[in-house]
Amino acid sequence: MPRVVVTGLGAVSALGPDVETFWTALAGGRSGLRALEEVPGGASNTRIGGQVPNFTPAQHFPADLLPLLDRHSQFAIVAARQAVADAGLSRDDLGTAAAIVGTGCGGKETDEQTYARLYREGRKRAHPLTIPRGMPSAASSQVSMQLGIQGPVFTVSSACASSNHAVAQAAMMIRAGLVDVAIAGGADAPFTHGLLKAWEAMRVMSGDTCRPFSADRSGLVLGEGAGMVVLESEERALRRGARIHAELAGFGMSADAGHITDPSVDGAVRAMTAALADARVSPDQVAYVNAHGTGTRANDVAESRALRQVFGRHADALAVSSTKSMHGHALGAAGGLELVATVRAIAAGLAPGTANFTRPDPDCDLDYLPNRARAMEIPVAISNSFAFGGLNAVLVVRAV
């Protein structure tokens, strides 16, 4: 079975427009969560968010293409371009590649604009490009067209686990010999009036900032952006002399089959255990965990307990952090951004800290790297994504 390696990274996030600004901020413990810019549509109780700063679509796309691109598709394309350039690939190399893009929300900007025109402004017709712009598969289709990808292309949507499921699907295709290169990750742009009001109704949003695992945490903070990687078979990467960032050594997936929003310790345990088994990694080989770490009361406790069950005594030696404290919860894009963070952590020998940490919670009793990154050797790391609906996906990354 071919080994799968990561040769390209791309990121657009609240921390900046590319991987370098993203990683520099994470390494320095700098949060991109800030006062929310005005969202068209009316008053919102949400005051803080992880919006991509100074993103000007016209700098990235020609005028005739913009009417076809929802904001989440724009992020996906920009991050995919970065990943392909980082991998040293050209359009000619991607004809038979795969492109799998995860999204939790899809084209919400397009939906919002359409409903505003129809219901608020009283227009009789929708824009003729509404469907191709806002459909859930728009981002993957646009990535395919912009990069010349003619192999398997589709969208994965599993809420906050979408990116990790997309990466796992891409890795399975490479292992099976269906393709030898794939672009995978996720993108989301949730800052619309309707979606913000829906999240507010769930009462899981923080009023000030995101402080995962802290005793006084008050909820999640939404983010937006995209995280994309290029995956290749190791044989292909070596043959073309590619720089290999890390090995995507394994993955595990599970479903809680329980509550639609309340996380299950057992479901998370099954996903992490399956991922380690798939990678043929023992728990005591893992040094760093990029946690799902949303900052909600229930999630952080459940994840901490699951980590203790999976890692036993070794849990006390784990470095655990939530980078959502800096880039926000980017929903379907979260796993992609966190995979990029995990790969860079391994390469740099530096585990990012958990920003905004105040004081420990007795129910969250692991080493969460409060507010500071830690220099350390990271031979193996895992990245967790645990989504609404009880959908869990865990990735194992190994140094090369």
Wavefront OBJ file of the C-alpha trace (Angstrom):
o trace
v 0.000 0.000 0.000
v 1.535 3.346 -1.060
v 2.567 5.759 1.653
v 0.822 9.139 1.367
v 2.859 12.297 1.860
v 2.104 16.013 2.090
v 4.003 18.074 -0.468
v 2.013 21.305 -0.591
v 0.285 23.604 1.899
v -2.167 26.473 1.429
v -4.063 28.595 3.935
v -6.300 31.654 3.984
v -7.454 32.575 7.469
v -8.106 35.262 10.043
v -4.347 35.193 10.648
v -3.489 36.242 7.120
v -3.618 35.446 3.403
v -1.059 32.649 3.205
v 0.696 29.847 5.072
v 3.638 31.928 6.265
v 1.531 34.600 7.954
v -0.711 31.858 9.346
v 2.192 29.935 10.856
v 4.044 33.014 12.126
v 0.941 34.067 14.037
v 0.410 30.599 15.492
v 4.040 30.318 16.547
v 3.879 33.737 18.190
v 0.556 33.129 19.918
v -1.105 36.010 18.073
v -4.871 35.740 17.786
v -6.711 36.841 14.652
v -10.014 37.157 16.492
v -11.184 40.756 16.422
v -14.241 42.968 16.406
v -16.566 41.751 13.685
v -16.918 43.917 10.622
v -20.475 44.867 9.776
v -22.412 42.015 8.173
v -25.175 43.133 5.778
v -28.705 42.298 6.849
v -29.335 43.781 10.254
v -28.283 43.802 13.867
v -26.339 40.876 15.290
v -25.408 40.006 18.839
v -22.114 38.543 17.626
v -19.324 41.016 18.267
v -16.172 39.027 17.502
v -15.036 36.740 14.725
v -12.144 35.343 12.768
v -12.661 37.178 9.477
v -9.994 37.088 6.774
v -8.413 40.573 6.909
v -8.114 42.798 3.847
v -9.288 40.148 1.406
v -9.974 41.821 -1.957
v -11.402 39.332 -4.474
v -10.446 41.481 -7.467
v -6.792 40.985 -6.564
v -7.176 37.247 -7.076
v -9.750 36.843 -9.848
v -10.642 38.513 -13.152
v -13.840 40.552 -13.256
v -15.645 38.111 -15.525
v -15.093 35.214 -13.094
v -16.202 36.936 -9.890
v -19.964 36.596 -10.541
v -19.468 32.812 -10.414
v -17.557 32.735 -7.133
v -19.127 32.631 -3.709
v -16.775 33.797 -0.961
v -16.061 30.254 0.246
v -15.115 29.232 -3.316
v -12.742 32.180 -3.534
v -10.980 31.031 -0.377
v -10.776 27.445 -1.643
v -9.193 28.474 -4.944
v -6.641 30.804 -3.369
v -5.569 28.170 -0.819
v -5.447 25.445 -3.484
v -3.272 27.622 -5.713
v -0.883 28.157 -2.813
v -0.696 24.437 -2.079
v -0.022 23.549 -5.704
v 2.686 26.225 -5.988
v 4.248 25.057 -2.726
v 4.337 21.503 -4.097
v 6.133 22.707 -7.218
v 3.381 21.459 -9.510
v 2.051 23.028 -12.689
v -1.270 22.738 -14.472
v 0.260 20.081 -16.716
v 0.895 17.879 -13.658
v -2.726 17.905 -12.478
v -4.763 16.504 -15.345
v -5.493 13.181 -13.632
v -5.358 14.485 -10.061
v -8.254 14.468 -7.606
v -9.764 17.509 -5.876
v -11.862 16.958 -2.776
v -13.069 20.017 -0.890
v -14.930 19.892 2.391
v -17.461 22.517 3.443
v -19.898 22.745 6.301
v -21.950 25.637 4.932
v -21.411 25.902 1.177
v -22.472 29.090 -0.571
v -24.160 30.921 2.290
v -23.136 34.320 0.925
v -24.967 33.505 -2.286
v -28.024 32.218 -0.427
v -28.150 35.348 1.730
v -27.891 37.704 -1.233
v -30.577 35.779 -3.097
v -33.065 35.816 -0.227
v -32.409 39.498 0.433
v -33.233 40.351 -3.166
v -36.372 38.211 -3.224
v -37.827 38.861 0.236
v -36.479 42.239 1.326
v -36.154 44.041 -1.984
v -39.163 42.355 -3.567
v -37.446 41.325 -6.768
v -39.239 38.763 -8.901
v -36.243 36.809 -10.154
v -33.043 35.387 -8.746
v -29.686 36.036 -10.357
v -29.198 33.551 -13.249
v -25.943 32.261 -11.748
v -27.381 31.589 -8.277
v -27.293 27.794 -8.533
v -23.761 27.303 -9.956
v -22.403 29.917 -7.556
v -24.033 28.661 -4.370
v -24.313 24.891 -4.807
v -22.416 22.829 -2.217
v -20.068 21.480 -4.884
v -19.216 24.932 -6.246
v -15.839 25.179 -4.509
v -14.588 21.783 -5.660
v -15.827 22.453 -9.206
v -14.109 25.827 -9.309
v -10.854 24.410 -7.910
v -11.001 21.771 -10.641
v -11.548 24.326 -13.396
v -8.989 26.828 -12.139
v -6.259 24.197 -11.769
v -7.119 21.980 -14.754
v -7.969 18.933 -12.611
v -9.835 16.271 -14.594
v -9.719 13.328 -12.192
v -12.208 12.614 -9.374
v -13.664 15.878 -8.056
v -16.350 16.195 -5.393
v -17.414 17.850 -2.166
v -17.571 16.367 1.318
v -19.936 17.913 3.833
v -19.846 16.658 7.405
v -20.064 19.910 9.358
v -16.864 20.618 11.301
v -15.250 17.330 10.233
v -15.572 18.092 6.505
v -11.900 18.868 5.861
v -10.599 15.802 7.665
v -13.081 13.576 5.860
v -11.996 15.145 2.543
v -8.320 14.527 3.293
v -9.062 10.946 4.339
v -10.977 10.339 1.093
v -8.072 11.706 -0.932
v -5.585 9.537 0.936
v -7.719 6.443 0.352
v -7.758 7.157 -3.388
v -3.977 7.397 -3.453
v -3.596 4.207 -1.426
v -5.976 2.409 -3.785
v -4.026 3.539 -6.838
v -6.932 5.528 -8.283
v -4.803 8.694 -8.373
v -1.255 9.524 -7.336
v -1.839 13.182 -6.465
v -4.785 14.982 -4.857
v -5.686 18.433 -3.580
v -7.819 18.205 -0.440
v -9.017 20.333 2.443
v -11.913 22.624 3.150
v -13.382 26.108 2.901
v -16.167 28.046 4.588
v -17.420 31.635 4.857
v -20.094 31.753 7.570
v -20.315 35.498 8.194
v -23.798 36.167 6.886
v -26.661 37.648 8.864
v -28.870 34.554 8.699
v -26.131 32.130 9.661
v -24.918 34.305 12.525
v -28.455 34.498 13.909
v -28.751 30.704 13.623
v -25.510 30.181 15.544
v -26.572 32.703 18.173
v -29.784 30.738 18.698
v -27.745 27.704 19.745
v -26.216 29.668 22.644
v -22.733 28.298 22.077
v -21.119 31.549 20.928
v -18.622 33.414 23.079
v -19.307 37.057 23.794
v -15.660 38.012 24.108
v -13.079 35.520 22.835
v -12.280 31.844 22.409
v -10.411 30.302 25.374
v -10.456 26.525 24.884
v -10.021 24.328 27.953
v -10.020 27.306 30.352
v -12.299 27.177 33.378
v -14.044 30.393 32.318
v -14.466 29.531 28.630
v -17.713 30.882 27.258
v -18.103 29.298 23.831
v -16.785 29.244 20.295
v -15.871 32.095 17.971
v -16.595 31.604 14.281
v -13.846 31.882 11.687
v -13.631 31.717 7.907
v -11.095 30.789 5.275
v -9.612 27.679 3.691
v -6.926 25.135 4.384
v -5.700 22.925 1.527
v -2.942 20.363 1.079
v -1.391 18.493 -1.801
v -1.150 14.769 -1.137
v 0.940 12.411 -3.245
v 2.111 8.858 -3.184
v 5.593 8.808 -1.699
v 6.897 7.082 -4.826
v 5.680 9.888 -7.078
v 6.974 12.608 -4.773
v 10.435 11.033 -4.593
v 10.517 10.391 -8.314
v 9.991 14.058 -9.112
v 12.284 15.282 -6.323
v 9.530 17.005 -4.376
v 10.009 18.500 -0.930
v 8.026 16.335 1.479
v 6.606 18.199 4.475
v 5.348 15.133 6.347
v 3.643 11.790 5.933
v -0.125 11.514 6.280
v 0.301 8.245 8.090
v -3.280 7.340 8.912
v -6.827 8.362 9.596
v -9.796 7.182 11.587
v -13.499 7.943 11.342
v -16.520 7.186 13.493
v -20.080 8.278 14.200
v -21.527 8.721 17.672
v -25.003 7.569 16.607
v -26.194 9.531 19.598
v -27.074 13.176 20.127
v -27.058 15.687 17.258
v -25.030 18.291 19.216
v -23.792 16.710 22.467
v -20.356 15.125 21.870
v -19.681 11.506 22.772
v -16.475 10.463 24.489
v -16.827 6.981 23.039
v -17.173 8.256 19.464
v -14.036 10.352 19.762
v -12.172 7.420 21.304
v -13.132 5.150 18.402
v -11.950 7.653 15.809
v -8.597 8.270 17.496
v -8.020 4.563 18.126
v -8.827 3.734 14.508
v -6.480 6.460 13.262
v -3.565 5.205 15.351
v -4.208 1.634 14.248
v -4.375 2.667 10.598
v -1.059 4.500 10.945
v 0.463 1.597 12.900
v 1.394 4.060 15.607
v 1.318 3.292 19.316
v -0.151 5.955 21.622
v 3.189 6.614 23.297
v 4.713 7.665 19.952
v 2.405 10.690 19.699
v 3.884 13.939 21.007
v 1.364 16.599 19.964
v -2.417 16.788 19.538
v -4.033 19.585 17.577
v -7.313 19.367 19.424
v -10.795 20.077 18.122
v -10.935 22.428 21.135
v -13.906 24.662 20.321
v -14.098 26.435 23.669
v -17.594 25.189 24.493
v -18.359 23.692 27.889
v -19.267 20.234 26.567
v -16.732 19.725 23.776
v -13.584 20.507 25.727
v -14.457 18.155 28.578
v -15.469 15.321 26.240
v -12.297 15.645 24.174
v -10.078 15.754 27.262
v -11.709 12.592 28.614
v -11.385 10.864 25.258
v -7.677 11.707 25.082
v -7.193 10.213 28.551
v -8.941 6.999 27.509
v -6.928 6.609 24.312
v -3.507 7.580 25.671
v -3.728 6.354 29.262
v -0.675 7.337 31.300
v 0.947 8.847 28.218
v -1.779 11.527 28.187
v 0.178 13.434 30.817
v 3.133 13.682 28.418
v 1.070 14.965 25.477
v 1.257 18.556 24.311
v -2.323 19.507 23.448
v -3.476 22.802 21.968
v -6.370 24.369 20.130
v -5.370 26.731 17.331
v -9.052 27.749 17.070
v -8.130 30.145 19.864
v -6.280 32.116 17.167
v -8.033 31.494 13.830
v -11.533 30.806 15.136
v -13.780 27.883 14.369
v -13.795 27.899 10.583
v -16.338 25.039 10.470
v -15.741 22.958 7.330
v -12.383 24.680 6.822
v -11.204 24.094 10.398
v -9.650 20.685 9.821
v -7.781 21.911 6.741
v -6.283 24.849 8.604
v -5.439 22.633 11.562
v -3.762 20.049 9.342
v -1.577 22.801 7.877
v -0.773 23.908 11.445
v 0.070 20.344 12.477
v 2.349 19.745 9.495
v 4.182 23.007 10.125
v 4.487 22.190 13.831
v 6.244 18.920 13.002
v 8.584 20.586 10.511
v 9.436 23.464 12.860
v 9.706 21.390 16.030
v 7.291 23.829 17.655
v 3.838 23.049 19.053
v 1.530 26.112 18.934
v 0.023 27.198 22.220
v -3.603 27.695 23.209
v -4.178 31.453 23.183
v -6.369 33.355 25.650
v -5.896 30.679 28.324
v -6.686 31.965 31.814
v -6.997 29.282 34.489
v -7.290 25.490 34.444
v -10.582 23.625 34.504
v -10.454 20.569 36.818
v -12.399 18.638 34.167
v -9.790 19.492 31.525
v -6.624 18.146 33.086
v -4.075 17.896 30.265
v -1.151 20.068 29.180
v -2.802 22.639 26.873
v 0.320 24.791 26.301
v -1.243 27.910 27.842
v -0.594 30.986 25.693
v 2.861 29.925 24.503
v 4.244 27.688 21.800
v 6.682 25.023 22.936
v 9.852 23.959 21.159
v 9.844 20.169 21.061
v 10.511 17.221 18.818
v 7.272 16.001 17.241
v 7.761 12.622 15.559
v 4.004 11.981 15.371
v 0.986 14.234 15.845
v -2.753 13.854 15.501
v -5.372 16.390 14.435
v -8.932 15.956 15.723
v -12.218 17.054 14.185
v -15.459 16.185 16.001
v -18.584 17.553 14.321
v -22.239 18.156 15.047
v -24.169 15.033 14.182
v -21.546 12.989 16.010
v -19.276 12.781 12.962
v -15.628 12.275 13.902
v -12.478 12.294 11.766
v -8.892 12.108 13.025
v -5.666 12.437 11.013
v -2.241 11.102 12.001
v 0.808 12.997 10.707
v 4.353 11.642 10.940
v 7.698 13.381 10.464
v 9.846 12.273 7.533
l 1 2 3 4 5 6 7 8 9 10 11 12 13 14 15 16 17 18 19 20 21 22 23 24 25 26 27 28 29 30 31 32 33 34 35 36 37 38 39 40 41 42 43 44 45 46 47 48 49 50 51 52 53 54 55 56 57 58 59 60 61 62 63 64 65 66 67 68 69 70 71 72 73 74 75 76 77 78 79 80 81 82 83 84 85 86 87 88 89 90 91 92 93 94 95 96 97 98 99 100 101 102 103 104 105 106 107 108 109 110 111 112 113 114 115 116 117 118 119 120 121 122 123 124 125 126 127 128 129 130 131 132 133 134 135 136 137 138 139 140 141 142 143 144 145 146 147 148 149 150 151 152 153 154 155 156 157 158 159 160 161 162 163 164 165 166 167 168 169 170 171 172 173 174 175 176 177 178 179 180 181 182 183 184 185 186 187 188 189 190 191 192 193 194 195 196 197 198 199 200 201 202 203 204 205 206 207 208 209 210 211 212 213 214 215 216 217 218 219 220 221 222 223 224 225 226 227 228 229 230 231 232 233 234 235 236 237 238 239 240 241 242 243 244 245 246 247 248 249 250 251 252 253 254 255 256 257 258 259 260 261 262 263 264 265 266 267 268 269 270 271 272 273 274 275 276 277 278 279 280 281 282 283 284 285 286 287 288 289 290 291 292 293 294 295 296 297 298 299 300 301 302 303 304 305 306 307 308 309 310 311 312 313 314 315 316 317 318 319 320 321 322 323 324 325 326 327 328 329 330 331 332 333 334 335 336 337 338 339 340 341 342 343 344 345 346 347 348 349 350 351 352 353 354 355 356 357 358 359 360 361 362 363 364 365 366 367 368 369 370 371 372 373 374 375 376 377 378 379 380 381 382 383 384 385 386 387 388 389 390 391 392 393 394 395 396 397 398 399 400
